[in-house]
Every structure is written in structure tokens, then in C-alpha cells.
């Protein structure tokens, strides 16, 4: 296999890995809220956030 072909295969694998990580990050950040989950709201503040 030539150097150019090996380089293209390596780029394809890197792209696949980073694309999978980006998609995984997207769905996990939607499913598991971050720092915002620690804040305890009053009922009024919770209603304001939903709007």
C-alpha cells in the first residue's frame, strides 16, 4: 500500500472516530444536564425556565 493510500485510510478512521465522539457528546449532553442540574429553583423560577 502506498503512503498516500495509508494516509487517506488514516484520515478516514480519524474522521469516523471524531464524528462518533461528536454525535455521542451531542446526545449525552442532551440526556445528562451539566452544572444547571445542581441549581435548586423555587417553583416560580422553575416555571420561568420552562417558558
mmCIF entry with sequence, helices, sheets and N, C-alpha, C, O atoms, coordinates in Angstrom:
data_MODEL
# 
_entry.id   MODEL 
# 
_entity.id                         1 
_entity.type                       polymer 
_entity.pdbx_number_of_molecules   1 
# 
_entity_poly.entity_id                      1 
_entity_poly.type                           'polypeptide(L)' 
_entity_poly.nstd_linkage                   no 
_entity_poly.nstd_monomer                   no 
_entity_poly.pdbx_seq_one_letter_code       
;(UNK)(UNK)(UNK)(UNK)(UNK)(UNK)(UNK)(UNK)(UNK)(UNK)(UNK)(UNK)(UNK)(UNK)(UNK)(UNK)
(UNK)(UNK)(UNK)(UNK)(UNK)(UNK)(UNK)(UNK)(UNK)(UNK)(UNK)(UNK)(UNK)(UNK)(UNK)(UNK)
(UNK)(UNK)(UNK)(UNK)(UNK)(UNK)(UNK)(UNK)(UNK)(UNK)(UNK)(UNK)(UNK)(UNK)(UNK)(UNK)
(UNK)(UNK)(UNK)
;
_entity_poly.pdbx_seq_one_letter_code_can   XXXXXXXXXXXXXXXXXXXXXXXXXXXXXXXXXXXXXXXXXXXXXXXXXXX 
_entity_poly.pdbx_strand_id                 A 
# 
loop_
_entity_poly_seq.entity_id 
_entity_poly_seq.num 
_entity_poly_seq.mon_id 
_entity_poly_seq.hetero 
1 1  UNK n 
1 2  UNK n 
1 3  UNK n 
1 4  UNK n 
1 5  UNK n 
1 6  UNK n 
1 7  UNK n 
1 8  UNK n 
1 9  UNK n 
1 10 UNK n 
1 11 UNK n 
1 12 UNK n 
1 13 UNK n 
1 14 UNK n 
1 15 UNK n 
1 16 UNK n 
1 17 UNK n 
1 18 UNK n 
1 19 UNK n 
1 20 UNK n 
1 21 UNK n 
1 22 UNK n 
1 23 UNK n 
1 24 UNK n 
1 25 UNK n 
1 26 UNK n 
1 27 UNK n 
1 28 UNK n 
1 29 UNK n 
1 30 UNK n 
1 31 UNK n 
1 32 UNK n 
1 33 UNK n 
1 34 UNK n 
1 35 UNK n 
1 36 UNK n 
1 37 UNK n 
1 38 UNK n 
1 39 UNK n 
1 40 UNK n 
1 41 UNK n 
1 42 UNK n 
1 43 UNK n 
1 44 UNK n 
1 45 UNK n 
1 46 UNK n 
1 47 UNK n 
1 48 UNK n 
1 49 UNK n 
1 50 UNK n 
1 51 UNK n 
# 
_struct_asym.id          A 
_struct_asym.entity_id   1 
# 
loop_
_struct_conf.conf_type_id 
_struct_conf.id 
_struct_conf.pdbx_PDB_helix_id 
_struct_conf.beg_label_comp_id 
_struct_conf.beg_label_asym_id 
_struct_conf.beg_label_seq_id 
_struct_conf.pdbx_beg_PDB_ins_code 
_struct_conf.end_label_comp_id 
_struct_conf.end_label_asym_id 
_struct_conf.end_label_seq_id 
_struct_conf.pdbx_end_PDB_ins_code 
_struct_conf.beg_auth_comp_id 
_struct_conf.beg_auth_asym_id 
_struct_conf.beg_auth_seq_id 
_struct_conf.end_auth_comp_id 
_struct_conf.end_auth_asym_id 
_struct_conf.end_auth_seq_id 
_struct_conf.pdbx_PDB_helix_class 
_struct_conf.details 
_struct_conf.pdbx_PDB_helix_length 
HELX_P HELX_P1 AA1 UNK A 3  ? UNK A 31 ? UNK A 3  UNK A 31 1 ? 29 
HELX_P HELX_P2 AA2 UNK A 35 ? UNK A 38 ? UNK A 35 UNK A 38 5 ? 4  
HELX_P HELX_P3 AA3 UNK A 43 ? UNK A 50 ? UNK A 43 UNK A 50 1 ? 8  
# 
_struct_conf_type.id          HELX_P 
_struct_conf_type.criteria    ? 
_struct_conf_type.reference   ? 
# 
loop_
_atom_site.group_PDB 
_atom_site.id 
_atom_site.type_symbol 
_atom_site.label_atom_id 
_atom_site.label_alt_id 
_atom_site.label_comp_id 
_atom_site.label_asym_id 
_atom_site.label_entity_id 
_atom_site.label_seq_id 
_atom_site.pdbx_PDB_ins_code 
_atom_site.Cartn_x 
_atom_site.Cartn_y 
_atom_site.Cartn_z 
_atom_site.occupancy 
_atom_site.B_iso_or_equiv 
_atom_site.pdbx_formal_charge 
_atom_site.auth_seq_id 
_atom_site.auth_comp_id 
_atom_site.auth_asym_id 
_atom_site.auth_atom_id 
_atom_site.pdbx_PDB_model_num 
ATOM 1   N N  . UNK A 1 1  ? 0.858   -1.181 0.000  1.00 0.00 ? 1  UNK A N  1 
ATOM 2   C CA . UNK A 1 1  ? 0.000   0.000  0.000  1.00 0.00 ? 1  UNK A CA 1 
ATOM 3   C C  . UNK A 1 1  ? 0.902   1.240  0.000  1.00 0.00 ? 1  UNK A C  1 
ATOM 4   O O  . UNK A 1 1  ? 1.865   1.318  0.762  1.00 0.00 ? 1  UNK A O  1 
ATOM 5   N N  . UNK A 1 2  ? 0.587   2.167  -0.830 1.00 0.00 ? 2  UNK A N  1 
ATOM 6   C CA . UNK A 1 2  ? 1.419   3.365  -0.925 1.00 0.00 ? 2  UNK A CA 1 
ATOM 7   C C  . UNK A 1 2  ? 1.179   4.281  0.280  1.00 0.00 ? 2  UNK A C  1 
ATOM 8   O O  . UNK A 1 2  ? 0.215   4.132  1.031  1.00 0.00 ? 2  UNK A O  1 
ATOM 9   N N  . UNK A 1 3  ? 2.095   5.225  0.422  1.00 0.00 ? 3  UNK A N  1 
ATOM 10  C CA . UNK A 1 3  ? 1.989   6.157  1.542  1.00 0.00 ? 3  UNK A CA 1 
ATOM 11  C C  . UNK A 1 3  ? 0.713   6.984  1.453  1.00 0.00 ? 3  UNK A C  1 
ATOM 12  O O  . UNK A 1 3  ? 0.055   7.220  2.466  1.00 0.00 ? 3  UNK A O  1 
ATOM 13  N N  . UNK A 1 4  ? 0.360   7.425  0.252  1.00 0.00 ? 4  UNK A N  1 
ATOM 14  C CA . UNK A 1 4  ? -0.845  8.245  0.074  1.00 0.00 ? 4  UNK A CA 1 
ATOM 15  C C  . UNK A 1 4  ? -2.099  7.460  0.468  1.00 0.00 ? 4  UNK A C  1 
ATOM 16  O O  . UNK A 1 4  ? -3.004  8.010  1.096  1.00 0.00 ? 4  UNK A O  1 
ATOM 17  N N  . UNK A 1 5  ? -2.153  6.198  0.105  1.00 0.00 ? 5  UNK A N  1 
ATOM 18  C CA . UNK A 1 5  ? -3.315  5.374  0.447  1.00 0.00 ? 5  UNK A CA 1 
ATOM 19  C C  . UNK A 1 5  ? -3.404  5.151  1.956  1.00 0.00 ? 5  UNK A C  1 
ATOM 20  O O  . UNK A 1 5  ? -4.492  5.197  2.529  1.00 0.00 ? 5  UNK A O  1 
ATOM 21  N N  . UNK A 1 6  ? -2.270  4.912  2.594  1.00 0.00 ? 6  UNK A N  1 
ATOM 22  C CA . UNK A 1 6  ? -2.277  4.739  4.044  1.00 0.00 ? 6  UNK A CA 1 
ATOM 23  C C  . UNK A 1 6  ? -2.694  6.033  4.744  1.00 0.00 ? 6  UNK A C  1 
ATOM 24  O O  . UNK A 1 6  ? -3.410  6.001  5.744  1.00 0.00 ? 6  UNK A O  1 
ATOM 25  N N  . UNK A 1 7  ? -2.245  7.161  4.216  1.00 0.00 ? 7  UNK A N  1 
ATOM 26  C CA . UNK A 1 7  ? -2.620  8.444  4.795  1.00 0.00 ? 7  UNK A CA 1 
ATOM 27  C C  . UNK A 1 7  ? -4.118  8.679  4.658  1.00 0.00 ? 7  UNK A C  1 
ATOM 28  O O  . UNK A 1 7  ? -4.746  9.162  5.600  1.00 0.00 ? 7  UNK A O  1 
ATOM 29  N N  . UNK A 1 8  ? -4.705  8.350  3.512  1.00 0.00 ? 8  UNK A N  1 
ATOM 30  C CA . UNK A 1 8  ? -6.142  8.519  3.319  1.00 0.00 ? 8  UNK A CA 1 
ATOM 31  C C  . UNK A 1 8  ? -6.944  7.590  4.222  1.00 0.00 ? 8  UNK A C  1 
ATOM 32  O O  . UNK A 1 8  ? -7.987  7.985  4.745  1.00 0.00 ? 8  UNK A O  1 
ATOM 33  N N  . UNK A 1 9  ? -6.477  6.380  4.408  1.00 0.00 ? 9  UNK A N  1 
ATOM 34  C CA . UNK A 1 9  ? -7.154  5.445  5.306  1.00 0.00 ? 9  UNK A CA 1 
ATOM 35  C C  . UNK A 1 9  ? -7.087  5.956  6.739  1.00 0.00 ? 9  UNK A C  1 
ATOM 36  O O  . UNK A 1 9  ? -8.071  5.875  7.475  1.00 0.00 ? 9  UNK A O  1 
ATOM 37  N N  . UNK A 1 10 ? -5.930  6.481  7.139  1.00 0.00 ? 10 UNK A N  1 
ATOM 38  C CA . UNK A 1 10 ? -5.795  7.031  8.487  1.00 0.00 ? 10 UNK A CA 1 
ATOM 39  C C  . UNK A 1 10 ? -6.730  8.234  8.677  1.00 0.00 ? 10 UNK A C  1 
ATOM 40  O O  . UNK A 1 10 ? -7.364  8.362  9.725  1.00 0.00 ? 10 UNK A O  1 
ATOM 41  N N  . UNK A 1 11 ? -6.820  9.102  7.684  1.00 0.00 ? 11 UNK A N  1 
ATOM 42  C CA . UNK A 1 11 ? -7.736  10.238 7.771  1.00 0.00 ? 11 UNK A CA 1 
ATOM 43  C C  . UNK A 1 11 ? -9.189  9.778  7.875  1.00 0.00 ? 11 UNK A C  1 
ATOM 44  O O  . UNK A 1 11 ? -9.970  10.363 8.624  1.00 0.00 ? 11 UNK A O  1 
ATOM 45  N N  . UNK A 1 12 ? -9.549  8.752  7.141  1.00 0.00 ? 12 UNK A N  1 
ATOM 46  C CA . UNK A 1 12 ? -10.912 8.241  7.204  1.00 0.00 ? 12 UNK A CA 1 
ATOM 47  C C  . UNK A 1 12 ? -11.234 7.705  8.603  1.00 0.00 ? 12 UNK A C  1 
ATOM 48  O O  . UNK A 1 12 ? -12.317 7.954  9.132  1.00 0.00 ? 12 UNK A O  1 
ATOM 49  N N  . UNK A 1 13 ? -10.284 6.966  9.200  1.00 0.00 ? 13 UNK A N  1 
ATOM 50  C CA . UNK A 1 13 ? -10.504 6.457  10.555 1.00 0.00 ? 13 UNK A CA 1 
ATOM 51  C C  . UNK A 1 13 ? -10.600 7.595  11.564 1.00 0.00 ? 13 UNK A C  1 
ATOM 52  O O  . UNK A 1 13 ? -11.456 7.570  12.448 1.00 0.00 ? 13 UNK A O  1 
ATOM 53  N N  . UNK A 1 14 ? -9.723  8.597  11.437 1.00 0.00 ? 14 UNK A N  1 
ATOM 54  C CA . UNK A 1 14 ? -9.782  9.731  12.362 1.00 0.00 ? 14 UNK A CA 1 
ATOM 55  C C  . UNK A 1 14 ? -11.110 10.474 12.228 1.00 0.00 ? 14 UNK A C  1 
ATOM 56  O O  . UNK A 1 14 ? -11.711 10.866 13.228 1.00 0.00 ? 14 UNK A O  1 
ATOM 57  N N  . UNK A 1 15 ? -11.558 10.663 11.009 1.00 0.00 ? 15 UNK A N  1 
ATOM 58  C CA . UNK A 1 15 ? -12.838 11.331 10.799 1.00 0.00 ? 15 UNK A CA 1 
ATOM 59  C C  . UNK A 1 15 ? -13.975 10.529 11.423 1.00 0.00 ? 15 UNK A C  1 
ATOM 60  O O  . UNK A 1 15 ? -14.857 11.103 12.063 1.00 0.00 ? 15 UNK A O  1 
ATOM 61  N N  . UNK A 1 16 ? -13.966 9.217  11.246 1.00 0.00 ? 16 UNK A N  1 
ATOM 62  C CA . UNK A 1 16 ? -15.021 8.376  11.811 1.00 0.00 ? 16 UNK A CA 1 
ATOM 63  C C  . UNK A 1 16 ? -15.014 8.435  13.333 1.00 0.00 ? 16 UNK A C  1 
ATOM 64  O O  . UNK A 1 16 ? -16.074 8.498  13.956 1.00 0.00 ? 16 UNK A O  1 
ATOM 65  N N  . UNK A 1 17 ? -13.827 8.415  13.938 1.00 0.00 ? 17 UNK A N  1 
ATOM 66  C CA . UNK A 1 17 ? -13.733 8.457  15.395 1.00 0.00 ? 17 UNK A CA 1 
ATOM 67  C C  . UNK A 1 17 ? -14.246 9.787  15.934 1.00 0.00 ? 17 UNK A C  1 
ATOM 68  O O  . UNK A 1 17 ? -15.023 9.819  16.888 1.00 0.00 ? 17 UNK A O  1 
ATOM 69  N N  . UNK A 1 18 ? -13.803 10.898 15.311 1.00 0.00 ? 18 UNK A N  1 
ATOM 70  C CA . UNK A 1 18 ? -14.245 12.201 15.795 1.00 0.00 ? 18 UNK A CA 1 
ATOM 71  C C  . UNK A 1 18 ? -15.732 12.440 15.534 1.00 0.00 ? 18 UNK A C  1 
ATOM 72  O O  . UNK A 1 18 ? -16.403 13.075 16.348 1.00 0.00 ? 18 UNK A O  1 
ATOM 73  N N  . UNK A 1 19 ? -16.249 11.950 14.429 1.00 0.00 ? 19 UNK A N  1 
ATOM 74  C CA . UNK A 1 19 ? -17.680 12.096 14.154 1.00 0.00 ? 19 UNK A CA 1 
ATOM 75  C C  . UNK A 1 19 ? -18.497 11.315 15.179 1.00 0.00 ? 19 UNK A C  1 
ATOM 76  O O  . UNK A 1 19 ? -19.513 11.808 15.669 1.00 0.00 ? 19 UNK A O  1 
ATOM 77  N N  . UNK A 1 20 ? -18.062 10.106 15.505 1.00 0.00 ? 20 UNK A N  1 
ATOM 78  C CA . UNK A 1 20 ? -18.767 9.314  16.508 1.00 0.00 ? 20 UNK A CA 1 
ATOM 79  C C  . UNK A 1 20 ? -18.721 10.005 17.867 1.00 0.00 ? 20 UNK A C  1 
ATOM 80  O O  . UNK A 1 20 ? -19.722 10.032 18.583 1.00 0.00 ? 20 UNK A O  1 
ATOM 81  N N  . UNK A 1 21 ? -17.560 10.567 18.229 1.00 0.00 ? 21 UNK A N  1 
ATOM 82  C CA . UNK A 1 21 ? -17.431 11.259 19.514 1.00 0.00 ? 21 UNK A CA 1 
ATOM 83  C C  . UNK A 1 21 ? -18.331 12.490 19.554 1.00 0.00 ? 21 UNK A C  1 
ATOM 84  O O  . UNK A 1 21 ? -18.936 12.783 20.585 1.00 0.00 ? 21 UNK A O  1 
ATOM 85  N N  . UNK A 1 22 ? -18.421 13.209 18.444 1.00 0.00 ? 22 UNK A N  1 
ATOM 86  C CA . UNK A 1 22 ? -19.271 14.396 18.398 1.00 0.00 ? 22 UNK A CA 1 
ATOM 87  C C  . UNK A 1 22 ? -20.744 14.029 18.539 1.00 0.00 ? 22 UNK A C  1 
ATOM 88  O O  . UNK A 1 22 ? -21.481 14.699 19.263 1.00 0.00 ? 22 UNK A O  1 
ATOM 89  N N  . UNK A 1 23 ? -21.174 12.985 17.863 1.00 0.00 ? 23 UNK A N  1 
ATOM 90  C CA . UNK A 1 23 ? -22.566 12.549 17.964 1.00 0.00 ? 23 UNK A CA 1 
ATOM 91  C C  . UNK A 1 23 ? -22.863 12.045 19.378 1.00 0.00 ? 23 UNK A C  1 
ATOM 92  O O  . UNK A 1 23 ? -23.919 12.341 19.938 1.00 0.00 ? 23 UNK A O  1 
ATOM 93  N N  . UNK A 1 24 ? -21.936 11.291 19.947 1.00 0.00 ? 24 UNK A N  1 
ATOM 94  C CA . UNK A 1 24 ? -22.114 10.793 21.311 1.00 0.00 ? 24 UNK A CA 1 
ATOM 95  C C  . UNK A 1 24 ? -22.190 11.949 22.305 1.00 0.00 ? 24 UNK A C  1 
ATOM 96  O O  . UNK A 1 24 ? -23.025 11.938 23.210 1.00 0.00 ? 24 UNK A O  1 
ATOM 97  N N  . UNK A 1 25 ? -21.328 12.936 22.142 1.00 0.00 ? 25 UNK A N  1 
ATOM 98  C CA . UNK A 1 25 ? -21.343 14.105 23.021 1.00 0.00 ? 25 UNK A CA 1 
ATOM 99  C C  . UNK A 1 25 ? -22.661 14.857 22.901 1.00 0.00 ? 25 UNK A C  1 
ATOM 100 O O  . UNK A 1 25 ? -23.214 15.318 23.900 1.00 0.00 ? 25 UNK A O  1 
ATOM 101 N N  . UNK A 1 26 ? -23.155 14.977 21.688 1.00 0.00 ? 26 UNK A N  1 
ATOM 102 C CA . UNK A 1 26 ? -24.412 15.695 21.475 1.00 0.00 ? 26 UNK A CA 1 
ATOM 103 C C  . UNK A 1 26 ? -25.558 15.032 22.243 1.00 0.00 ? 26 UNK A C  1 
ATOM 104 O O  . UNK A 1 26 ? -26.295 15.697 22.970 1.00 0.00 ? 26 UNK A O  1 
ATOM 105 N N  . UNK A 1 27 ? -25.698 13.725 22.073 1.00 0.00 ? 27 UNK A N  1 
ATOM 106 C CA . UNK A 1 27 ? -26.816 13.038 22.720 1.00 0.00 ? 27 UNK A CA 1 
ATOM 107 C C  . UNK A 1 27 ? -26.628 12.935 24.230 1.00 0.00 ? 27 UNK A C  1 
ATOM 108 O O  . UNK A 1 27 ? -27.606 13.020 24.972 1.00 0.00 ? 27 UNK A O  1 
ATOM 109 N N  . UNK A 1 28 ? -25.400 12.754 24.700 1.00 0.00 ? 28 UNK A N  1 
ATOM 110 C CA . UNK A 1 28 ? -25.182 12.677 26.144 1.00 0.00 ? 28 UNK A CA 1 
ATOM 111 C C  . UNK A 1 28 ? -25.398 14.030 26.813 1.00 0.00 ? 28 UNK A C  1 
ATOM 112 O O  . UNK A 1 28 ? -25.892 14.088 27.939 1.00 0.00 ? 28 UNK A O  1 
ATOM 113 N N  . UNK A 1 29 ? -25.035 15.111 26.139 1.00 0.00 ? 29 UNK A N  1 
ATOM 114 C CA . UNK A 1 29 ? -25.254 16.426 26.743 1.00 0.00 ? 29 UNK A CA 1 
ATOM 115 C C  . UNK A 1 29 ? -26.742 16.760 26.799 1.00 0.00 ? 29 UNK A C  1 
ATOM 116 O O  . UNK A 1 29 ? -27.178 17.500 27.681 1.00 0.00 ? 29 UNK A O  1 
ATOM 117 N N  . UNK A 1 30 ? -27.524 16.218 25.863 1.00 0.00 ? 30 UNK A N  1 
ATOM 118 C CA . UNK A 1 30 ? -28.976 16.406 25.938 1.00 0.00 ? 30 UNK A CA 1 
ATOM 119 C C  . UNK A 1 30 ? -29.575 15.566 27.064 1.00 0.00 ? 30 UNK A C  1 
ATOM 120 O O  . UNK A 1 30 ? -30.481 16.019 27.765 1.00 0.00 ? 30 UNK A O  1 
ATOM 121 N N  . UNK A 1 31 ? -29.071 14.343 27.238 1.00 0.00 ? 31 UNK A N  1 
ATOM 122 C CA . UNK A 1 31 ? -29.655 13.423 28.213 1.00 0.00 ? 31 UNK A CA 1 
ATOM 123 C C  . UNK A 1 31 ? -29.212 13.734 29.638 1.00 0.00 ? 31 UNK A C  1 
ATOM 124 O O  . UNK A 1 31 ? -29.985 13.557 30.580 1.00 0.00 ? 31 UNK A O  1 
ATOM 125 N N  . UNK A 1 32 ? -27.973 14.195 29.805 1.00 0.00 ? 32 UNK A N  1 
ATOM 126 C CA . UNK A 1 32 ? -27.428 14.429 31.135 1.00 0.00 ? 32 UNK A CA 1 
ATOM 127 C C  . UNK A 1 32 ? -27.066 15.901 31.273 1.00 0.00 ? 32 UNK A C  1 
ATOM 128 O O  . UNK A 1 32 ? -25.993 16.316 30.834 1.00 0.00 ? 32 UNK A O  1 
ATOM 129 N N  . UNK A 1 33 ? -27.940 16.692 31.876 1.00 0.00 ? 33 UNK A N  1 
ATOM 130 C CA . UNK A 1 33 ? -27.628 18.117 32.017 1.00 0.00 ? 33 UNK A CA 1 
ATOM 131 C C  . UNK A 1 33 ? -26.418 18.327 32.931 1.00 0.00 ? 33 UNK A C  1 
ATOM 132 O O  . UNK A 1 33 ? -26.151 17.515 33.817 1.00 0.00 ? 33 UNK A O  1 
ATOM 133 N N  . UNK A 1 34 ? -25.703 19.403 32.710 1.00 0.00 ? 34 UNK A N  1 
ATOM 134 C CA . UNK A 1 34 ? -24.457 19.649 33.433 1.00 0.00 ? 34 UNK A CA 1 
ATOM 135 C C  . UNK A 1 34 ? -24.663 20.433 34.705 1.00 0.00 ? 34 UNK A C  1 
ATOM 136 O O  . UNK A 1 34 ? -25.440 20.026 35.568 1.00 0.00 ? 34 UNK A O  1 
ATOM 137 N N  . UNK A 1 35 ? -23.968 21.570 34.835 1.00 0.00 ? 35 UNK A N  1 
ATOM 138 C CA . UNK A 1 35 ? -23.974 22.376 36.054 1.00 0.00 ? 35 UNK A CA 1 
ATOM 139 C C  . UNK A 1 35 ? -25.373 22.887 36.388 1.00 0.00 ? 35 UNK A C  1 
ATOM 140 O O  . UNK A 1 35 ? -25.691 23.115 37.555 1.00 0.00 ? 35 UNK A O  1 
ATOM 141 N N  . UNK A 1 36 ? -26.190 23.061 35.385 1.00 0.00 ? 36 UNK A N  1 
ATOM 142 C CA . UNK A 1 36 ? -27.519 23.614 35.598 1.00 0.00 ? 36 UNK A CA 1 
ATOM 143 C C  . UNK A 1 36 ? -28.378 22.702 36.476 1.00 0.00 ? 36 UNK A C  1 
ATOM 144 O O  . UNK A 1 36 ? -29.320 23.167 37.119 1.00 0.00 ? 36 UNK A O  1 
ATOM 145 N N  . UNK A 1 37 ? -28.058 21.407 36.505 1.00 0.00 ? 37 UNK A N  1 
ATOM 146 C CA . UNK A 1 37 ? -28.859 20.465 37.291 1.00 0.00 ? 37 UNK A CA 1 
ATOM 147 C C  . UNK A 1 37 ? -28.635 20.644 38.790 1.00 0.00 ? 37 UNK A C  1 
ATOM 148 O O  . UNK A 1 37 ? -29.465 20.215 39.591 1.00 0.00 ? 37 UNK A O  1 
ATOM 149 N N  . UNK A 1 38 ? -27.528 21.270 39.177 1.00 0.00 ? 38 UNK A N  1 
ATOM 150 C CA . UNK A 1 38 ? -27.215 21.417 40.600 1.00 0.00 ? 38 UNK A CA 1 
ATOM 151 C C  . UNK A 1 38 ? -28.050 22.527 41.234 1.00 0.00 ? 38 UNK A C  1 
ATOM 152 O O  . UNK A 1 38 ? -28.322 22.488 42.434 1.00 0.00 ? 38 UNK A O  1 
ATOM 153 N N  . UNK A 1 39 ? -28.457 23.509 40.441 1.00 0.00 ? 39 UNK A N  1 
ATOM 154 C CA . UNK A 1 39 ? -29.189 24.664 40.953 1.00 0.00 ? 39 UNK A CA 1 
ATOM 155 C C  . UNK A 1 39 ? -30.580 24.237 41.392 1.00 0.00 ? 39 UNK A C  1 
ATOM 156 O O  . UNK A 1 39 ? -31.300 23.581 40.640 1.00 0.00 ? 39 UNK A O  1 
ATOM 157 N N  . UNK A 1 40 ? -30.955 24.607 42.604 1.00 0.00 ? 40 UNK A N  1 
ATOM 158 C CA . UNK A 1 40 ? -32.293 24.297 43.121 1.00 0.00 ? 40 UNK A CA 1 
ATOM 159 C C  . UNK A 1 40 ? -33.148 25.552 42.966 1.00 0.00 ? 40 UNK A C  1 
ATOM 160 O O  . UNK A 1 40 ? -32.866 26.588 43.567 1.00 0.00 ? 40 UNK A O  1 
ATOM 161 N N  . UNK A 1 41 ? -34.178 25.444 42.166 1.00 0.00 ? 41 UNK A N  1 
ATOM 162 C CA . UNK A 1 41 ? -35.038 26.581 41.883 1.00 0.00 ? 41 UNK A CA 1 
ATOM 163 C C  . UNK A 1 41 ? -36.228 26.611 42.830 1.00 0.00 ? 41 UNK A C  1 
ATOM 164 O O  . UNK A 1 41 ? -36.654 25.587 43.363 1.00 0.00 ? 41 UNK A O  1 
ATOM 165 N N  . UNK A 1 42 ? -36.743 27.804 43.020 1.00 0.00 ? 42 UNK A N  1 
ATOM 166 C CA . UNK A 1 42 ? -38.051 27.928 43.648 1.00 0.00 ? 42 UNK A CA 1 
ATOM 167 C C  . UNK A 1 42 ? -39.086 27.554 42.591 1.00 0.00 ? 42 UNK A C  1 
ATOM 168 O O  . UNK A 1 42 ? -38.755 27.562 41.405 1.00 0.00 ? 42 UNK A O  1 
ATOM 169 N N  . UNK A 1 43 ? -40.294 27.235 42.956 1.00 0.00 ? 43 UNK A N  1 
ATOM 170 C CA . UNK A 1 43 ? -41.303 26.880 41.952 1.00 0.00 ? 43 UNK A CA 1 
ATOM 171 C C  . UNK A 1 43 ? -41.517 27.986 40.907 1.00 0.00 ? 43 UNK A C  1 
ATOM 172 O O  . UNK A 1 43 ? -41.786 27.694 39.741 1.00 0.00 ? 43 UNK A O  1 
ATOM 173 N N  . UNK A 1 44 ? -41.400 29.243 41.322 1.00 0.00 ? 44 UNK A N  1 
ATOM 174 C CA . UNK A 1 44 ? -41.590 30.340 40.367 1.00 0.00 ? 44 UNK A CA 1 
ATOM 175 C C  . UNK A 1 44 ? -40.467 30.363 39.329 1.00 0.00 ? 44 UNK A C  1 
ATOM 176 O O  . UNK A 1 44 ? -40.719 30.548 38.138 1.00 0.00 ? 44 UNK A O  1 
ATOM 177 N N  . UNK A 1 45 ? -39.211 30.172 39.791 1.00 0.00 ? 45 UNK A N  1 
ATOM 178 C CA . UNK A 1 45 ? -38.093 30.161 38.856 1.00 0.00 ? 45 UNK A CA 1 
ATOM 179 C C  . UNK A 1 45 ? -38.175 28.980 37.902 1.00 0.00 ? 45 UNK A C  1 
ATOM 180 O O  . UNK A 1 45 ? -37.830 29.097 36.726 1.00 0.00 ? 45 UNK A O  1 
ATOM 181 N N  . UNK A 1 46 ? -38.627 27.857 38.405 1.00 0.00 ? 46 UNK A N  1 
ATOM 182 C CA . UNK A 1 46 ? -38.773 26.683 37.537 1.00 0.00 ? 46 UNK A CA 1 
ATOM 183 C C  . UNK A 1 46 ? -39.810 26.941 36.439 1.00 0.00 ? 46 UNK A C  1 
ATOM 184 O O  . UNK A 1 46 ? -39.610 26.532 35.296 1.00 0.00 ? 46 UNK A O  1 
ATOM 185 N N  . UNK A 1 47 ? -40.899 27.604 36.771 1.00 0.00 ? 47 UNK A N  1 
ATOM 186 C CA . UNK A 1 47 ? -41.892 27.932 35.749 1.00 0.00 ? 47 UNK A CA 1 
ATOM 187 C C  . UNK A 1 47 ? -41.356 28.919 34.724 1.00 0.00 ? 47 UNK A C  1 
ATOM 188 O O  . UNK A 1 47 ? -41.682 28.823 33.541 1.00 0.00 ? 47 UNK A O  1 
ATOM 189 N N  . UNK A 1 48 ? -40.532 29.872 35.171 1.00 0.00 ? 48 UNK A N  1 
ATOM 190 C CA . UNK A 1 48 ? -39.941 30.828 34.238 1.00 0.00 ? 48 UNK A CA 1 
ATOM 191 C C  . UNK A 1 48 ? -38.990 30.152 33.273 1.00 0.00 ? 48 UNK A C  1 
ATOM 192 O O  . UNK A 1 48 ? -38.929 30.534 32.104 1.00 0.00 ? 48 UNK A O  1 
ATOM 193 N N  . UNK A 1 49 ? -38.247 29.158 33.730 1.00 0.00 ? 49 UNK A N  1 
ATOM 194 C CA . UNK A 1 49 ? -37.309 28.461 32.865 1.00 0.00 ? 49 UNK A CA 1 
ATOM 195 C C  . UNK A 1 49 ? -38.013 27.653 31.789 1.00 0.00 ? 49 UNK A C  1 
ATOM 196 O O  . UNK A 1 49 ? -37.496 27.519 30.679 1.00 0.00 ? 49 UNK A O  1 
ATOM 197 N N  . UNK A 1 50 ? -39.180 27.115 32.100 1.00 0.00 ? 50 UNK A N  1 
ATOM 198 C CA . UNK A 1 50 ? -39.888 26.283 31.138 1.00 0.00 ? 50 UNK A CA 1 
ATOM 199 C C  . UNK A 1 50 ? -40.439 27.110 29.985 1.00 0.00 ? 50 UNK A C  1 
ATOM 200 O O  . UNK A 1 50 ? -40.677 26.572 28.903 1.00 0.00 ? 50 UNK A O  1 
ATOM 201 N N  . UNK A 1 51 ? -40.643 28.387 30.192 1.00 0.00 ? 51 UNK A N  1 
ATOM 202 C CA . UNK A 1 51 ? -41.222 29.226 29.143 1.00 0.00 ? 51 UNK A CA 1 
ATOM 203 C C  . UNK A 1 51 ? -40.208 29.571 28.077 1.00 0.00 ? 51 UNK A C  1 
ATOM 204 O O  . UNK A 1 51 ? -40.534 30.272 27.119 1.00 0.00 ? 51 UNK A O  1 
# 
